[in-house]
Amino acid sequence: MTDINKSDNNLNNNPTISIITVCYNSENTIERTIKSVIKQNYAQIEYIIVDGKSKDGTMDIIQKYRDKITKVISEPDKGIYDAMNKGIELASGEIIGILNSDDIYTSNTIISEITREFVKRDVQLVYGNITYFRNNPDEAIRTWVTKSYYKRFFDHGEVAPHPSLFVKKEVYNKIGTYHSDFKITSDYEFMLRALRINSYKSYHLNKFIVNMQMGGESTKSFKNIIQGNKEIVISWKMNNISPPFYFWPLRIYKKVMQYFK
C-alpha cells in the first residue's frame, strides 16, 4: 500500500513555487497584486493568472506585466474554485500558493520564507496569519491569527486562512483539488480533507503573510455567510465525519473575536 503522506521526492533547496491569481473585473486591484508577486526576492517563481474573461480593463493591466508572468489564460469559468483548479492544473511548481486579485503579500521576502520552511521541515502544507484592510494595505483594521494544527483543530472551530496557505502539488495530485460546485467555502473542505482526513503534515509560520482586502465572498453579505455555513456542514458530511456539539458556538465566537484583534 502506498503511503499517501509520503512525498514522491524530496524538495531541493530551491524548489519552484507556483503562485496563482484568479481574477474577474479586477482593474482596481490587480496591479498591486501583480507587483506584490513580481517584487518577491525568490527567483524560482512561476506566476499564473487565470482571468474569467473580464469585461473591464483587467487584461490591459495584466498585459503591462506580461513578460513577468509565466502563464495567462482568459476564458469564462464556473466560479472562483473552478478558476483555482485551472491554475493548479497549469502549475508545474512543487509548491502552490493562491493569491487573490485584491490581496498582497506582506513583504518581498515572504515567498523565500515559505519555501525555506518547506525544505527545512519536510511538510506538505505551510500556512500563516493574515491582516485585513479596507482601502490602504498599510492600515490593518483586523487580523486573523491562527494556530498550529492539532488533532481537534477543526472541532474547536479553527481553520487556516486560505490566502496564507501553500500546498505541495503532490497533495492536489493525490487527494484532488477544490469542489467547483461550492461557492464560498471549498477551501475549508479542502483543508478538512488534507489535514483531518488524510493527515498531511503542516507547519504554521506564525507571522502575517498576506494583507487581504475586506469584502471577500464569504463575508460580503448575510446571504453569503449563510451559504458558507451550509457548505461547511456539507464539507463534514461529504468526508463522513460530524462536528462535535460545541463546534458552532466556538466557530461563531472565534469569528466575532477576530473583529477585536
C-alpha positions as CSV (number, residue, x, y, z in Angstrom):
1,M,0.0,0.0,0.0
2,T,1.3,3.5,-0.9
3,D,1.6,5.9,2.0
4,I,-0.4,8.9,0.9
5,N,1.6,11.2,3.2
6,K,5.0,10.1,1.8
7,S,6.5,12.7,-0.5
8,D,7.2,11.4,-4.0
9,N,10.6,13.1,-3.8
10,N,12.4,15.5,-1.5
11,L,12.4,19.1,-2.4
12,N,15.7,20.6,-3.5
13,N,17.0,23.7,-1.7
14,N,15.4,26.0,-4.3
15,P,12.0,24.4,-5.3
16,T,9.8,26.1,-7.8
17,I,6.7,27.7,-6.3
18,S,3.7,28.4,-8.4
19,I,1.6,31.4,-7.4
20,I,-1.9,31.5,-8.9
21,T,-4.0,34.6,-9.1
22,V,-7.6,34.3,-10.2
23,C,-9.5,37.4,-11.2
24,Y,-12.6,38.8,-12.8
25,N,-13.2,42.5,-13.5
26,S,-10.3,43.4,-11.1
27,E,-8.9,46.5,-12.8
28,N,-8.9,48.5,-9.5
29,T,-6.8,46.0,-7.6
30,I,-5.0,43.6,-9.9
31,E,-1.9,45.8,-10.4
32,R,-0.9,45.9,-6.8
33,T,-1.4,42.1,-6.6
34,I,0.9,41.5,-9.6
35,K,3.5,43.9,-8.2
36,S,3.4,42.0,-4.9
37,V,4.3,38.8,-6.7
38,I,6.9,40.0,-9.2
39,K,8.8,42.0,-6.5
40,Q,9.5,38.9,-4.4
41,N,13.2,38.2,-3.9
42,Y,12.8,34.5,-4.6
43,A,13.9,33.5,-8.1
44,Q,12.1,30.3,-8.7
45,I,8.5,31.6,-9.0
46,E,6.1,30.5,-11.7
47,Y,3.3,33.1,-11.8
48,I,0.0,32.1,-13.3
49,I,-3.0,34.4,-13.8
50,V,-6.5,32.9,-14.5
51,D,-8.9,35.5,-15.7
52,G,-12.6,34.8,-16.0
53,K,-12.9,36.8,-19.3
54,S,-13.1,40.2,-17.6
55,K,-15.1,42.9,-19.3
56,D,-13.2,45.9,-17.8
57,G,-9.5,46.8,-18.1
58,T,-8.1,43.9,-16.1
59,M,-6.5,42.2,-19.1
60,D,-4.9,45.6,-20.2
61,I,-3.2,45.8,-16.8
62,I,-2.1,42.2,-17.0
63,Q,-0.6,42.8,-20.4
64,K,1.6,45.6,-19.0
65,Y,3.4,42.9,-16.9
66,R,3.1,40.0,-19.4
67,D,6.9,39.5,-19.6
68,K,7.0,38.8,-15.9
69,I,4.0,36.5,-15.8
70,T,4.6,32.9,-16.7
71,K,1.2,31.9,-17.9
72,V,-2.1,33.7,-18.5
73,I,-5.5,32.4,-19.6
74,S,-8.6,34.4,-20.0
75,E,-11.8,32.5,-20.5
76,P,-15.2,32.0,-18.8
77,D,-15.3,29.8,-15.8
78,K,-17.8,28.3,-13.4
79,G,-16.7,30.4,-10.4
80,I,-13.6,31.1,-8.2
81,Y,-12.9,27.5,-7.4
82,D,-13.1,26.3,-11.0
83,A,-10.6,29.1,-11.8
84,M,-8.3,28.0,-9.0
85,N,-8.5,24.4,-10.3
86,K,-7.5,25.6,-13.8
87,G,-4.5,27.3,-12.3
88,I,-3.5,24.2,-10.3
89,E,-3.7,22.1,-13.4
90,L,-1.4,24.6,-15.2
91,A,1.1,24.7,-12.4
92,S,4.4,22.9,-12.7
93,G,5.9,24.0,-9.4
94,E,6.5,21.7,-6.5
95,I,4.6,24.1,-4.2
96,I,1.4,26.1,-4.9
97,G,0.1,29.3,-3.4
98,I,-3.1,31.2,-4.3
99,L,-3.2,35.0,-4.1
100,N,-6.5,36.7,-4.8
101,S,-6.6,39.6,-7.1
102,D,-7.2,42.2,-4.4
103,D,-4.7,40.8,-1.8
104,I,-0.9,41.4,-1.4
105,Y,2.0,39.7,0.3
106,T,3.2,41.4,3.5
107,S,6.8,41.7,2.3
108,N,9.0,41.0,-0.7
109,T,10.7,38.1,1.2
110,I,7.7,36.1,2.2
111,I,7.9,33.5,-0.6
112,S,11.6,32.9,0.3
113,E,10.5,32.3,3.9
114,I,7.7,30.0,2.9
115,T,9.9,27.8,0.7
116,R,12.6,27.7,3.4
117,E,10.1,26.2,5.8
118,F,9.0,23.5,3.3
119,V,12.6,22.5,2.8
120,K,13.5,22.7,6.4
121,R,10.5,20.9,8.0
122,D,9.6,18.3,5.3
123,V,5.9,19.2,5.4
124,Q,3.2,19.2,2.8
125,L,1.4,22.4,3.8
126,V,2.5,25.7,5.3
127,Y,0.2,28.5,6.4
128,G,0.4,31.7,8.4
129,N,-1.7,34.6,9.6
130,I,-3.3,37.4,7.6
131,T,-4.4,41.0,8.1
132,Y,-7.4,42.7,6.7
133,F,-7.5,46.2,5.2
134,R,-10.3,48.3,3.7
135,N,-8.6,50.8,1.4
136,N,-5.0,51.2,2.4
137,P,-3.0,47.9,2.7
138,D,-0.7,49.6,5.2
139,E,-3.6,50.2,7.6
140,A,-4.8,46.9,9.1
141,I,-8.3,47.0,10.5
142,R,-8.4,43.4,11.6
143,T,-6.1,40.4,12.0
144,W,-6.6,36.6,11.8
145,V,-4.0,34.8,13.9
146,T,-4.4,31.1,13.6
147,K,-2.7,28.1,15.4
148,S,-0.5,25.2,14.6
149,Y,-2.6,22.2,13.6
150,Y,-3.5,19.7,16.3
151,K,-5.9,16.7,16.5
152,R,-9.0,18.7,17.4
153,F,-8.2,21.8,15.3
154,F,-11.4,21.7,13.3
155,D,-13.5,20.5,16.2
156,H,-12.6,23.7,18.0
157,G,-13.7,25.9,15.1
158,E,-10.2,26.6,13.8
159,V,-9.2,26.8,10.2
160,A,-6.1,28.2,8.4
161,P,-6.7,31.4,6.4
162,H,-6.7,30.2,2.8
163,P,-4.9,33.2,1.4
164,S,-1.9,32.2,3.6
165,L,-2.0,28.5,2.6
166,F,0.8,26.9,0.5
167,V,0.4,23.3,-0.6
168,K,2.7,20.8,-2.3
169,K,1.4,20.0,-5.8
170,E,1.6,16.3,-5.0
171,V,-1.2,16.8,-2.4
172,Y,-3.6,18.1,-5.0
173,N,-2.5,15.3,-7.3
174,K,-3.3,12.7,-4.7
175,I,-6.5,13.9,-3.0
176,G,-7.9,16.3,-5.6
177,T,-8.5,20.0,-5.8
178,Y,-11.5,22.3,-4.9
179,H,-15.1,21.4,-5.5
180,S,-16.2,23.8,-8.1
181,D,-19.9,23.5,-7.2
182,F,-19.1,25.2,-3.9
183,K,-19.5,29.0,-4.0
184,I,-17.9,30.2,-0.7
185,T,-16.0,27.6,1.3
186,S,-14.5,24.9,-0.9
187,D,-11.1,25.9,0.6
188,Y,-12.5,24.9,4.0
189,E,-13.5,21.5,2.7
190,F,-10.1,21.0,1.0
191,M,-8.2,21.8,4.3
192,L,-10.5,19.5,6.2
193,R,-9.7,16.8,3.7
194,A,-6.0,17.4,3.6
195,L,-5.4,17.9,7.4
196,R,-8.1,16.0,9.2
197,I,-8.9,13.1,6.8
198,N,-5.5,12.5,5.1
199,S,-3.3,13.7,8.0
200,Y,-0.8,15.6,5.8
201,K,1.9,17.3,7.8
202,S,1.7,21.1,8.1
203,Y,3.6,23.9,9.7
204,H,2.2,27.2,11.0
205,L,4.5,30.1,10.2
206,N,3.5,32.4,13.0
207,K,3.7,35.7,11.1
208,F,1.5,37.8,8.8
209,I,1.8,36.5,5.3
210,V,-1.0,38.2,3.4
211,N,-2.8,41.6,3.6
212,M,-6.4,40.8,2.5
213,Q,-8.9,43.4,1.3
214,M,-12.2,43.3,3.2
215,G,-15.2,42.2,1.2
216,G,-14.5,38.6,0.2
217,E,-17.2,36.3,-0.9
218,S,-17.6,34.6,2.5
219,T,-18.4,37.8,4.4
220,K,-19.7,40.4,2.0
221,S,-23.4,39.7,2.6
222,F,-25.6,37.9,5.1
223,K,-26.7,35.6,2.3
224,N,-23.1,34.6,1.6
225,I,-22.5,33.9,5.3
226,I,-25.5,31.6,5.4
227,Q,-24.3,29.9,2.2
228,G,-20.8,29.5,3.6
229,N,-22.1,27.8,6.7
230,K,-24.3,25.4,4.7
231,E,-21.2,24.4,2.7
232,I,-19.3,23.8,5.9
233,V,-22.0,21.4,7.0
234,I,-21.7,19.7,3.6
235,S,-17.9,19.6,4.0
236,W,-18.1,17.5,7.1
237,K,-20.8,15.2,5.7
238,M,-19.0,14.5,2.4
239,N,-16.0,13.4,4.4
240,N,-18.1,11.1,6.6
241,I,-17.5,12.9,9.8
242,S,-19.6,15.0,12.1
243,P,-18.6,18.1,14.1
244,P,-19.0,18.0,17.9
245,F,-21.9,19.8,19.6
246,Y,-19.7,22.7,20.6
247,F,-18.3,23.3,17.1
248,W,-20.8,26.0,16.0
249,P,-20.6,28.1,19.3
250,L,-16.8,28.0,19.2
251,R,-16.7,28.9,15.5
252,I,-19.1,31.8,15.9
253,Y,-17.2,33.1,19.0
254,K,-13.8,33.0,17.2
255,K,-15.2,34.8,14.1
256,V,-16.6,37.5,16.3
257,M,-13.3,37.8,18.3
258,Q,-11.4,38.4,15.0
259,Y,-13.1,41.8,14.8
260,F,-11.5,42.8,18.1
261,K,-7.9,41.8,17.3
